[in-house]
Amino acid sequence: MQQWIFLAVAIVSEVIATSFLKAAEGFTRLWPSLIVVIGYLLAFYLLSLTLKTIPVGVAYAIWSGVGIVLIALSGWLFLGQSLDTPALIGLALIIAGVAVINVFSRTVVH
């Protein structure tokens, strides 16, 4: 169970770091830049811990799928970026793909 917590925190850290990239303005602003660097360091460290028990392909599929959805929602909620119908359908398909991996794949550690 601990590996899933590590993966979840890694994803959230990466999403926070990515969300602050725009505010960092090319790493010219100190505090947003520090959030980006610390967020990515924490994210990759925790991802590396998950790979001790979760296969890399599965971990990365979940990492990227959930990350994409959360980044899109972050852009919509905090940056005023729009999500049209095709974008919402695509995000739903990504969520479905992550769910299929978690529910049906024998390579996932439960």
C-alpha positions in Angstrom: 0.0 0.0 0.0 2.9 2.3 0.8 4.0 2.3 -2.9 0.7 3.7 -3.9 0.9 6.5 -1.4 4.4 7.3 -2.7 3.1 7.3 -6.3 0.1 9.6 -5.4 2.3 12.1 -3.6 4.8 11.9 -6.5 2.0 12.8 -9.0 0.7 15.6 -6.8 4.2 17.0 -6.4 4.8 16.9 -10.2 1.4 18.6 -10.8 2.2 21.4 -8.4 5.7 21.8 -9.9 4.3 21.9 -13.4 1.5 24.3 -12.4 4.1 26.8 -11.2 6.2 26.7 -14.3 4.3 29.5 -15.9 4.6 31.6 -12.8 8.3 31.0 -12.6 8.6 32.9 -15.9 11.6 31.0 -17.2 13.1 30.7 -13.7 13.4 34.4 -13.3 11.1 34.6 -10.3 12.6 33.0 -7.1 9.6 31.5 -5.2 7.8 30.0 -8.1 11.1 28.6 -9.3 11.9 27.0 -6.0 8.4 25.4 -5.9 9.1 24.0 -9.4 12.5 22.6 -8.5 11.5 21.2 -5.1 8.3 19.7 -6.5 10.1 17.9 -9.3 12.9 16.6 -7.0 10.3 15.2 -4.6 8.2 13.8 -7.4 11.1 11.9 -9.0 12.5 10.7 -5.7 9.1 9.3 -4.7 8.6 7.8 -8.2 11.9 6.0 -7.8 10.7 4.5 -4.6 7.5 3.2 -6.2 9.6 1.4 -8.8 10.9 -1.0 -6.2 7.5 -2.8 -6.2 5.5 -1.4 -9.2 6.6 -2.2 -12.7 8.0 0.9 -14.5 5.5 0.7 -17.3 2.5 0.6 -15.0 3.9 3.3 -12.7 4.6 5.6 -15.6 1.3 5.0 -17.2 -0.5 5.9 -14.0 1.9 8.8 -13.3 1.4 10.3 -16.8 -2.3 9.6 -17.1 -3.3 11.0 -13.8 -0.8 13.9 -14.2 -2.3 14.9 -17.5 -5.8 15.0 -16.1 -4.8 17.0 -13.0 -2.7 19.4 -15.1 -5.6 20.0 -17.4 -7.9 20.6 -14.5 -5.3 22.9 -12.8 -5.1 24.9 -16.0 -8.8 25.2 -16.2 -9.4 26.1 -12.6 -6.4 28.4 -11.9 -5.2 29.7 -15.3 -8.5 30.2 -17.1 -7.7 27.7 -19.8 -10.7 26.2 -21.6 -11.4 22.5 -22.1 -13.7 21.8 -25.1 -15.6 18.6 -25.7 -12.8 16.8 -27.5 -10.4 17.6 -24.6 -12.9 16.3 -22.1 -13.5 13.1 -24.1 -9.7 12.6 -24.3 -9.3 13.2 -20.6 -12.1 10.7 -19.9 -10.3 8.1 -22.1 -7.1 8.7 -20.2 -8.9 8.1 -16.9 -10.5 4.9 -18.4 -7.1 3.7 -19.4 -5.6 4.2 -16.0 -8.6 2.4 -14.4 -8.2 -0.6 -16.8 -4.6 -0.9 -15.9 -5.4 -0.8 -12.1 -8.4 -3.1 -12.2 -7.4 -5.7 -14.8 -3.7 -5.8 -15.2 -1.9 -8.7 -13.5 1.3 -6.7 -13.4 -0.1 -4.2 -10.9 0.8 -4.9 -7.3 -2.4 -4.9 -5.2 
